[in-house]
Amino acid sequence: MSAKDCAHHHRERRKLYHRLFLALLCSIILILFIVFLIWLILRPTKPRFILQDATVYNFNVTGAAATGLNLLTTTIQVTLASRNPNERIGIYYDRLDVYATYRGQQITLPTLLPASYQGHKDVTIWSPFLNGNTVPVAPYLGLEISQDQNAGRVLINIRVDGRIRWKVGTFISGRYRLDANCPAYLSFGENYSPNSILVGSTAKYQLVQNCHVDV
């Protein structure tokens, strides 16, 4: 083979590689455009959470002289509702942990909700118990809890920490983190609100409180 033939063969091979590269690049761009177009059309909307009610069986803070800490014992049952607002997208709730906080400090152990699938426009309701047995809290927090109880109103937050996936047709996305924050005002003493029901030492609060949700 002459030098001229070799040069010609080399040019043809470079043209072939160039065409293959352009075809691959165009395919990738087309796939990305289709995925982006589908995303724009469907646009998954994050689920909506509502704290419907809370039943307080125990919410008591005591001092521990030996350590100088305060110990908080909490037993609460909450009713949470989640609605999928999407018309064409389902939601897999792979893991949801629910717990209560007071002024940023976790005061109950997390309660794991069962994994579930939520179809289009569906509503799912859970009623977990949240328990915290003699949870140590800082002295200033113990004082603030007592002051809030004496004032007749305590604000706690019901938090939901989870992992979800979106389902579009047969396509299932990767996992996304879900964080929901539901404020709950609990009344005490003579300041029980009209939306509360007292049975002995147990108080049930009808809240119907929208939660802030981040995904």
N, C-alpha and C positions, 0 to 999 in steps of 0.2 A: 504493500500500500504506500503510495507516494505521500509526501508531506502535504500536498494540496488536498488529498483525500482525507487525511487525518484531521486537518483543520476544519474541513467541511463537516466531518462526522462530529467533531467537538462542538461546532456551532449548533448543529441539529439537536444534540443532547442538551445543550444549555437552553435552547428554545423549549424543549419538552419539559425540563425541570421548571422553567418559568411559567409555562401553561399550567402545570400541576399545582404550583404554588398559588397562582391566581385562582384556580378552581377551588382549592382548599380554603383560601381566604374568603372568597365569595360565599362558600357554604357556611362558614362560621358566622359571617356577618348576617346571612339570611336567617340562620337559626336564632341568633341573638335578637334580631328584629322581630321574629315571630313570637319569641318568649316575651319580649318587651310589650308587643302589641296585645298579647293575651293578658298580661298583667295590667295594662291600662284599661282593657275592657272589663275585666273581672274585679280588680282592685279589692283584695281581701280587707274587710272591715273588722277591726278587733271586736271580740265578744263584749257584751255589756253585762256587768254584774250588779245585782241589787241585794243589799242586806235587808231581808224582809222582817226578821224579828230576832230577838235575843232573849233567852230565859236564863236568869242569873240564880243559881242555886247557892253559890258561896262567893263572897268577895270580901275577904277579911285580912287586915294587916295587923301583925303583932310585932312587938319588939323583942330582940334577943340580946339580953344584957351581957352575955359572955362575949359576944362578937361585936356588939354595937350596930349590927345590921337589923333591918326590918325584914320580916318574912311575910310574903303575900300568898294567900291560898285562894285560888280561883277555880270555879266550876261553872261553865257557861255552855249552853247549847244554842247554836245560831242556825238560822235558816237562810241559805244563800241560793239565789237564782241566777242562772247564766243564760243569756239569749244569744243565739247566732243570728246576726242581722243580714247575713249574706244569702242571696238567692241561688247562687250556683256553686257555693264553696262550703264544704263540710269542715268540721274541726275535730281533730283527735286530741283529747286531753290525756296525755301520756302520764303526767304526774302533777298532782295538786296537793300542796301542803297548806293547811289553814292553822293560824295561830293568832293570839291576841297580844297587843302591845299597849303600854302606857307611857306616854311621853318618850317614845322611841325605844324603850326597853321591852324586850320580849318577856311576857309574864305567864305564858302557858307553853306546854310542849306542842310541837307541830302535830296535827292530826292529818294522816294521809287519806285522801279521798280515792275511791275506786276509779281506775282508768275507764274512760268512756269515749264514745263517738257521738258527736252532735251534728245532726243533719241540717239541711237548709231551713232557716227560720225556726228551728227547734228551740225549746226551753228545757233546761236541766235544773233540777232542784236537789240540793244536799242539805242535811240537817246534822252536822257533826257536833260532838261534844268536845270542848276545849278545856283541858285540865292543867292546873299548875299547883303542885303541892309544896307549900312552904318554900316558895321561890325567893332567894335573897334579893333584896332591892337596896339601893343606896339610902342612907339616912334621910337625905333631902327628898328623895322620891316617896319614902314612907310618910314623911311629914306632909308632902303635897297631896298624897292620896287621902290622908285623914282630913286635911283642910277642905278638899273637894267634897268629901262625903258630908262633912259638917255643913258645907254650903248647899248641899242637896243635889249636886250634879257632878258626875265624873265622866270624862271623855276617854274612851278607849278606842283602839283601832283594830279592826279585824283584817288581817293581812292574808292574801293568797299568793303563794309563790309556786310557779309551776312551769311545765314544758308542754308546748302544744305543736301540732303540725296541721297544715292546711291540706285539704283534699279537693282537687279539681278533676272531675271525671275519674280516670284511672291514675292520674299523677298525684303523688304525695310528696309534699315539700320536706325539707329538713326541719329540725327542731328549732323553735323559737321560745325565748323566755317570756313568761307572762307574770306580771306583778299587778295585783289589785289591792287597793287600800280603801277600806270601808269604815268611815267614822261612825261611832255608836255612842250616843249620850245616854247615860244611865242616871236615873234620878233616885234620891235617897231621902229618908226621913219624911218630913212634912211636905216635901216638894215633889212627891210622886206626880208625874204628868198624867193627863187624861188618857194617854195611849198606853198606859201600863196596867197590868192586871196582877193583883197581889193574892197569893194563896199561901198563908203562913209566912214563912221566911223566904219564899220563892217569889220572884218578880219576873213577869214576862212583859217585854217592851215591843210594841208594834212600831217598827221603825220605817220600813220601806225607803231605805236610804240608798241613793245611787253611789256607786263606787268609782274611784278613779282607776282606770286600767291603762297599763303600758304593755306593749308587745314589741 
